[in-house]
């Protein structure tokens, strides 16, 4: 498993089915790493209070009008949720429906009925528990353990590589949420190789080359590479048609590439010359992963061409479902106790790199680390 690629094998079946290992991964990889929980713009409006599940942890995001705060979604009195799971409300203050404790949008305790001392003061140090957060290219990321390395630094050269797409300024034009019956690692592995593309993605294979890709020289906590559009295709769409528009800062070569970036452990950023699609992974169980797929377009393209983003949305809806079906089938296969892990192909380099990092983390009881160097 941690051998050179010519001798390497995939992970054993237990890596995708063990409840104990899944709990360990939630703690080590997702609890101690940086996880995307949405676009900052979703939460900024003053009074916004959104309850979000992130790798099994319940968080509360509040909007202050000029920024956001993130807290544990639990009252400091007896732990009652402040906002119901997966719900968003808009109120001037955060209110616990159980015993009517009230907090400001900054998390400070404002009122605790019948808890005042003789001077009318409420208990000290009982504000909401903060969750470490940061913003990157328009996304809000959280670190549940509070002790991860600086997020920007952990990405190495990825921010510069993605700079021509101006991710923070793009307009979100669509969202699809999927309940995929597969372990989160199978989704990452699937994203990191296109060996499956000719047989699994006939529509994609008509518009994008599936071999002779270029692996990126990652210096941070991400992996990825690019594949070229076919000469007959103008965009990643079902019919290959698309706008004659390109992000202005892309060179001629990059403008003909589909660039895949897996920000580990839970975000895929797929960038094309005319739009960007992302997938956020939220592990739910050893054999279930919630996936939030979002599409982003430059406002200039939408306004100058009059195009709707349907050509991109329809294409990736088709591709997504094909991937989820393949990953779900793989999950059922590796769950068979008779399953024996097979060899990795020599061209599955990014997948091999990911498996090596997993094996190292398992062996050392540690977080995922970027063992790779610039290649």
LINNORQUI-V437094 format. One record per residue. N is the residue number from 0. SS is DSSP state (h for helix, s for strand, l for the rest). PSI is psi in degrees with one decimal (NA if undefined). D_FIRST is the distance of its C-alpha to the first C-alpha in whole Angstrom. Layout:
N|SS|PSI|D_FIRST + N|SS|PSI|D_FIRST
This chain:
0|l|-36.9|0 + 1|l|18.4|4 + 2|l|172.7|6 + 3|l|158.9|8 + 4|h|-31.5|9 + 5|h|-19.5|11 + 6|h|3.6|8 + 7|l|152.2|5 + 8|s|161.4|5 + 9|l|171.6|6 + 10|l|150.8|7 + 11|l|162.0|9 + 12|l|-36.7|13 + 13|h|-24.5|14 + 14|h|-20.8|12 + 15|h|-4.7|15 + 16|h|-19.6|17 + 17|l|124.9|18 + 18|h|-37.3|21 + 19|h|-43.6|20 + 20|h|-39.4|17 + 21|h|-44.3|19 + 22|h|-38.9|22 + 23|h|-42.2|19 + 24|h|-39.4|18 + 25|h|-38.3|22 + 26|h|-50.6|23 + 27|h|-52.6|20 + 28|h|-48.5|19 + 29|h|-32.9|22 + 30|h|-35.0|25 + 31|l|-2.0|24 + 32|l|-169.8|24 + 33|l|129.0|26 + 34|s|135.2|27 + 35|s|137.8|29 + 36|s|3.0|32 + 37|s|179.8|34 + 38|s|138.9|37 + 39|h|-37.8|39 + 40|h|-22.3|42 + 41|h|-25.8|41 + 42|l|-7.0|42 + 43|l|-33.7|45 + 44|l|132.9|48 + 45|l|130.4|50 + 46|l|-9.2|50 + 47|s|131.9|47 + 48|s|109.0|45 + 49|s|128.1|41 + 50|s|123.5|39 + 51|s|133.0|36 + 52|s|130.9|33 + 53|s|105.4|30 + 54|l|46.2|26 + 55|l|2.5|29 + 56|s|137.1|31 + 57|s|114.6|35 + 58|s|156.7|36 + 59|s|124.5|40 + 60|s|125.3|40 + 61|s|141.1|44 + 62|s|134.3|45 + 63|l|0.5|48 + 64|l|-35.7|49 + 65|l|12.8|48 + 66|l|-170.0|45 + 67|s|156.3|42 + 68|s|151.7|42 + 69|s|132.7|39 + 70|s|164.4|39 + 71|s|132.6|38 + 72|l|66.4|40 + 73|l|131.6|42 + 74|l|143.1|45 + 75|l|-6.9|46 + 76|l|-67.3|48 + 77|l|8.7|47 + 78|l|6.2|43 + 79|l|141.0|45 + 80|l|140.0|43 + 81|l|-31.8|45 + 82|l|137.0|44 + 83|l|147.9|43 + 84|l|137.4|39 + 85|l|18.9|39 + 86|l|155.0|42 + 87|s|131.6|44 + 88|s|165.5|48 + 89|s|111.5|50 + 90|l|156.0|52 + 91|l|-26.5|54 + 92|l|160.4|52 + 93|s|124.5|49 + 94|s|129.8|51 + 95|l|122.8|50 + 96|l|-9.8|51 + 97|l|-57.9|51 + 98|l|15.8|53 + 99|l|28.5|54 + 100|l|145.1|53 + 101|s|136.7|53 + 102|s|153.8|51 + 103|l|168.2|51 + 104|l|-16.1|48 + 105|l|1.4|47 + 106|l|-6.8|46 + 107|l|140.2|49 + 108|s|125.8|51 + 109|s|-32.4|55 + 110|s|135.3|56 + 111|l|95.0|56 + 112|l|130.8|59 + 113|l|20.5|61 + 114|l|-0.7|58 + 115|l|144.3|61 + 116|l|-172.4|62 + 117|l|-26.6|66 + 118|l|6.7|65 + 119|l|19.9|64 + 120|l|147.0|60 + 121|l|165.0|57 + 122|l|136.5|54 + 123|l|151.2|53 + 124|l|25.3|49 + 125|l|27.6|48 + 126|l|167.2|47 + 127|l|147.8|44 + 128|l|121.1|41 + 129|s|151.6|39 + 130|l|129.5|36 + 131|s|135.3|34 + 132|s|162.8|34 + 133|s|161.7|35 + 134|s|141.9|35 + 135|s|117.0|34 + 136|l|37.8|35 + 137|l|-8.1|37 + 138|s|150.1|34 + 139|s|124.2|34 + 140|s|146.7|31 + 141|s|152.1|31 + 142|s|105.6|29 + 143|l|-35.5|30 + 144|l|-22.9|29 + 145|l|3.3|31 + 146|l|18.9|30 + 147|l|158.7|27 + 148|l|157.8|27 + 149|l|131.0|30 + 150|h|-47.7|29 + 151|h|-42.7|30 + 152|h|-34.8|29 + 153|h|-21.2|25 + 154|l|-12.2|25 + 155|l|-121.9|26 + 156|l|5.9|28 + 157|h|-41.1|27 + 158|h|-42.6|31 + 159|h|-38.7|32 + 160|h|-37.5|30 + 161|h|-5.3|31 + 162|h|-39.5|35 + 163|h|-17.1|37 + 164|h|-9.5|36 + 165|l|56.4|38 + 166|h|-34.5|36 + 167|h|-15.4|38 + 168|h|-4.2|41 + 169|l|154.7|40 + 170|s|126.7|42 + 171|s|124.3|40 + 172|s|-5.3|41 + 173|s|151.6|39 + 174|s|135.1|36 + 175|s|136.1|35 + 176|s|130.4|33 + 177|s|142.5|30 + 178|s|99.0|29 + 179|s|127.7|26 + 180|l|68.0|25 + 181|l|152.2|21 + 182|l|145.0|18 + 183|h|-33.0|19 + 184|h|-32.2|15 + 185|h|-34.6|16 + 186|h|-40.2|18 + 187|h|-47.0|17 + 188|h|-43.6|14 + 189|h|-39.4|17 + 190|h|-29.7|19 + 191|l|2.3|17 + 192|l|150.9|17 + 193|l|17.9|20 + 194|l|-33.7|19 + 195|l|-10.7|21 + 196|h|-47.3|24 + 197|h|-36.8|26 + 198|h|-24.9|26 + 199|h|-32.2|25 + 200|l|76.0|28 + 201|h|-36.1|31 + 202|h|-44.7|33 + 203|h|-40.1|30 + 204|h|-16.1|30 + 205|h|-24.3|34 + 206|h|-17.0|34 + 207|s|138.8|31 + 208|l|147.7|29 + 209|l|1.2|25 + 210|l|170.6|24 + 211|l|38.9|25 + 212|l|173.5|24 + 213|s|121.1|24 + 214|s|138.8|21 + 215|l|148.8|22 + 216|l|80.3|22 + 217|l|137.1|22 + 218|l|16.7|23 + 219|l|-162.7|22 + 220|l|58.7|20 + 221|s|159.2|20 + 222|s|154.5|18 + 223|s|-177.0|20 + 224|s|-176.6|22 + 225|s|154.7|25 + 226|s|147.6|27 + 227|s|146.6|30 + 228|s|147.8|33 + 229|l|154.6|34 + 230|l|-28.6|38 + 231|l|-6.7|40 + 232|l|140.4|38 + 233|l|-20.6|40 + 234|l|170.0|37 + 235|l|88.5|34 + 236|l|165.5|37 + 237|l|-32.0|37 + 238|l|3.8|40 + 239|l|-2.0|39 + 240|l|154.8|42 + 241|l|176.8|42 + 242|l|151.4|44 + 243|l|65.7|45 + 244|l|139.5|44 + 245|l|142.1|41 + 246|l|122.5|40 + 247|l|-28.7|43 + 248|l|2.7|40 + 249|l|135.6|38 + 250|l|172.7|38 + 251|l|-38.7|39 + 252|l|-46.9|35 + 253|h|-30.3|34 + 254|h|-14.5|36 + 255|h|13.5|35 + 256|s|147.4|31 + 257|s|117.3|29 + 258|s|123.9|27 + 259|s|127.3|24 + 260|s|119.6|23 + 261|s|105.6|21 + 262|s|109.7|22 + 263|l|138.7|19 + 264|l|-4.2|19 + 265|l|26.8|22 + 266|s|129.0|24 + 267|s|131.6|24 + 268|s|110.7|27 + 269|s|115.4|28 + 270|s|130.0|31 + 271|l|178.0|33 + 272|l|-16.9|36 + 273|l|-14.1|38 + 274|s|173.9|36 + 275|s|139.3|33 + 276|s|139.7|31 + 277|s|156.0|29 + 278|s|124.3|27 + 279|s|131.3|27 + 280|s|129.7|24 + 281|s|101.0|26 + 282|s|131.7|23 + 283|s|-38.4|26 + 284|s|170.3|24 + 285|l|-30.4|20 + 286|l|23.3|22 + 287|s|136.4|24 + 288|s|128.9|24 + 289|s|127.7|27 + 290|s|126.8|27 + 291|s|111.2|30 + 292|s|132.2|31 + 293|s|143.4|33 + 294|s|139.7|35 + 295|s|134.0|37 + 296|s|149.0|40 + 297|l|133.9|42 + 298|h|-35.1|45 + 299|h|-39.8|47 + 300|h|-44.6|45 + 301|h|-40.6|47 + 302|h|-34.0|50 + 303|h|-26.5|51 + 304|h|-20.6|50 + 305|l|6.9|50 + 306|l|149.6|47 + 307|l|156.5|46 + 308|l|10.3|42 + 309|h|-33.1|42 + 310|h|-33.9|40 + 311|h|-42.1|37 + 312|h|-46.2|37 + 313|h|-39.4|37 + 314|h|-47.7|35 + 315|h|-24.0|32 + 316|h|-43.5|33 + 317|h|-47.5|33 + 318|h|-42.8|29 + 319|h|-50.9|28 + 320|h|-37.0|29 + 321|h|-41.8|27 + 322|h|-44.1|24 + 323|h|-38.8|25 + 324|h|-41.8|26 + 325|h|-43.2|22 + 326|h|-38.1|20 + 327|h|-39.8|22 + 328|h|-40.7|22 + 329|h|-39.6|18 + 330|h|-43.5|19 + 331|h|-36.3|21 + 332|h|-45.5|19 + 333|h|-16.7|16 + 334|l|-15.4|18 + 335|l|124.4|19 + 336|l|-15.2|18 + 337|l|-8.0|18 + 338|l|136.1|15 + 339|l|125.7|12 + 340|l|137.1|9 + 341|l|176.0|10 + 342|s|154.6|9 + 343|l|143.8|9 + 344|l|153.2|13 + 345|l|-25.2|14 + 346|l|2.0|16 + 347|l|52.9|13 + 348|h|-45.0|13 + 349|h|-39.1|14 + 350|h|-43.8|11 + 351|h|-41.8|9 + 352|h|-41.7|10 + 353|h|-45.0|11 + 354|h|-39.3|7 + 355|h|-41.9|7 + 356|h|-40.2|10 + 357|h|-47.4|10 + 358|h|-39.5|7 + 359|h|-41.9|10 + 360|h|-42.5|13 + 361|h|-43.2|12 + 362|h|-35.5|11 + 363|h|2.5|15 + 364|l|53.7|16 + 365|l|179.0|17 + 366|l|165.8|18 + 367|l|135.9|16 + 368|l|145.9|16 + 369|l|84.8|17 + 370|l|-23.1|15 + 371|l|155.4|16 + 372|l|169.5|19 + 373|l|127.6|22 + 374|l|NA|21
